[in-house]
Amino acid sequence: MRLIANISMLFTQLPLAERLAAARAAGFEAVEIQFPQADDIAALQDAAGNTGMAITLINVPRGQGDAVGLAALPEQQEAFRAAVATCAGHARALGVRKVNVLSGRPAPGADPALCRQVLKDNLQHTAAVMEKIGVQVMVEPVNPVDVPGFFLTGLRPALDLLAELSHPNLALQFDFYHMARTEPDLCAAIAQAGPHIGHVQFADTGGRHEPGTGSIDFSAAFAALRHTGYDDDVSAEYNPAGRTMDGLGWITDVKRMIT
């Protein structure tokens, strides 16, 4: 497994493109970015070339204002398809291997069955678009404590969705932090998700800070992940308790756990 950094959350004291060099100096092997903007692309291309740091994953744009995704919103299907087109362009330009889809927060009173069907249709569309450019699509369950009203919460609903779609270009984005908040046993959840896991992120509970600041047993979790056969990126996606560089003492231990 390879340790990477989510530079939308880490090294935020620096301009976005400069965070690639900071991540490399800290010991990360690649990066991911949540929502790169069109104005960021050229600088990110230069930074990736200069540092040798690949950009592994980006998200499909989440919508306007405080939106947390569009994929399960019946009234936003046109906007979602436009967001997928934007994401595909950015993915090609940045050479990413994966994109993540966020289901979003439906309006109060929205029909859950309709929202679910819209999510399925939008995932099928995204998988087809991204397959043409060699990019794998993730779908991520998010815990409802941090994001009240989020449509796709919990492991079982996400796995059921993937099983029904049965598309070779769709996989699960498994975030230790979110899963630790919705599942009774994180290691059991990792085992259950097994071959459906296409990307992994992590932060500790309960403050979503650095490993070692909460209750997750990372040694056990990474051992469970290795047992599934997963051998891809694991991304540090947390809110630093202070300055990013002052809280990186966990890296040596985590690198030992994943190698």
N, C-alpha and C positions, 0 to 999 in steps of 0.2 A: 504493500500500500504506500501511497505517496501523500505527504502532508502538504496541504495548500492553505492559503489564507483568503478569507473573504475581505477584500480591501474596500468594500462599501462600509464595513463596520470597524476594521482595524486600520491603524495609521492615519486616522482622519485629520490629524493636524497638518497633513501634507496635501498638496493638490493630487487629484486622482492618479494621474499618470506617474507621478513621482513615488507613489506607494509600491509600485512593482520593485523598484530598487531597494526600498526599505524592507519589503518582505523577503527578498533574496538575502539581504544582509542579516536578517534575523534567523535564517535557517529554513524558510519555506521553499518548496520546490516549484510551485506554480501559484496562480491566483484565480479567483472567481470574482465577478462583479455583478451586483444585483441588477441595476438598471442603467447601463451606460447610455449617454445621450449622444445625439449625432455630433455635437460639437466636441465630444471627447475622443472620437474614433481615431483621428489622425495622430494625436499625441499618444494614445494607447498603442497604436501600431508601432510607433517609433520606440516607445519604452519597452515593448515586448521584444523588438528586434535588438535593442541595445543591451538588454539584461539577460536575454535568453529565457525569460519567464513566460511560459505559455499562459494564456487566458483560457481556462477550462470550460467555464459555464457562465451563462447570463440568463436572466429571466425575461419572459415575454412581458412587455410593459404592463403595468398594473392598473392603469387608468388615471383619471384626473383627481386632483385634490387629495383626499384621504382614502381613496380607493385602495383596496388590498387585493386586487385581481378582478378579472372580467369574465373568466371562462364559464361560470355557472349563472350568469346574469342574462335572462332571456331578452331584456331590452337593450343589451349591449353586444349582440352578435356581430353586427357590422363593425363596431369599434374593435371587437376582439380580433376579427380577421385582419383589420388594418394593423393592429399591434403585432400579429404574427408576421405579417409582411415586413414591418419595420425590424422585428427581431431577426428574421432570416437575413436581412441585409447586414445587420450588425454582426451576426454570427459568421457570415462569409468574410467580412472585412477583418474580423479579429481572429479568425481561425479556431473558434471554439468547437468543442466536441459535443457539448450538451446544452440544452436549454430547459428551463423549468417553467411550468405553468401553474399559476395560482388561481384557485377557483373563485375567490372573492367572497364578498358579503352581500347576499341577496337582500332586496328591500323587505321590510317587515310585511308579512302577509303573503309573500311570494309562495307559489305552489312548489313544494319540495320535489315532487315527481317531475314537473316541468324543468326545474333547475337542474336536476340530475340528467335529464335527457339532453338539455343544452350543453352541459359539461361533457357528456359522452360525444356529442356531435363535434364540439370544438376540439376535443382531444384527438379525434379521428382526423380532423382537418389539419391540426398542427403536426401530427405524426406524418401525414402524407407530404406536407410541404417540406418539413425538415429532412425527411428521408431522401428527398431528391438532392439535397446538398450534403448528405453524409453526417447529419447531426442527430443525436438521440434526444428524445423528449422525455422529461421527467414530469411527474405530477406529485405535489407535496401536500400531505395532510398537516394541518397547523392546529395547535391546541387552542381551545375556545376561551381559555383564561386570559391569555395574552391578546387574542384577537376575537373578541365576542362577535358572534354572528357569522364567523367564517363557515363556508358551506361544507368543506371536506375536512372533517376532524376525526381522528382516531385511525388506527391501522386497519381494522376490518373493513370499513367502508372503502378505503383506498384499494385494498386487495380485491374486494368484490368488483370494483370498477374495472381494474386491470384485467381480471378474469373474463368479465363480460366483453370487453373490447378486444382482447386477445390479439393485439397488434404487436408485431415484432419490434417496432420502433418506439414503444412506450414502456417506461419503467418507473419505479418508485424512488422518489427522493426521500431518504430516511434521515431525519434530523434527531439525534439523540435527545436533544433538549425537548422538542415537541413530544416525542414518543414517551419520554420519561414522565411527562405530565398527563398523558392520556392512557397509558398502559400500566397495568399493575406490576409488571415485571419486564424491565427493559431487555434483559438478555433473552427471555422467552419471546419477546416481540421481534428481536433480531432474527432468531431462529425461524419464527413463523414467516417473516418477510422473505428470508432466504434468497432464492435466485431472482426475485423480483426487484431487488435493490440495485439501482443503477448509479446512485450517487449518495454520499454520506456527508452530513454536516454535524457539528457538535458544539455545545456549550454546556456549562454545568447548571444544575438547578440549585436554588430557586431563583437567583438574580440574573441568570443568563450571562454569567461572567466566565472568567478563565477556569479551565479544569483545576480541580482542587479547592474551589471556593464553595462548593455545594455538596450534594449527596450522591452524585453518580459515581459508581465504581467503574472507572474507565478501563482498568486492566481487564476486568471481567467482560465489559462490553466489547472491547476490541478483540478479545479472545473469541467471543461468540460470533463476531463479525467474520473473523478469519475462518472459523469453522464452517461458515456458509459457502466459502470459496470466493468471497469478494476480495478482489485485488486491484482496486482502483483508488481514486482520490478520496481523502477524508479532509474536509474543510473546516478550519477554525472559523466559526461564525458566531461570535459572541460580542457582548458589550463590555469593553475593557473597564475594569473597576477604576482605573486611573489612566495614565498615559500608556498606550500600547506597549512601548518599549520597556516600561517598568514592570510589566506583568507577564513576561515571557519565560519565566523560570520553569514552566511546565513542559516546554518543548522537548527537552532531552528525554524525559520519562515517556512522553507520548510516542516519540520516534522509536524508542525501544519497544513499546507495546505493539507497534504496527509493522515492525520488521521481523 
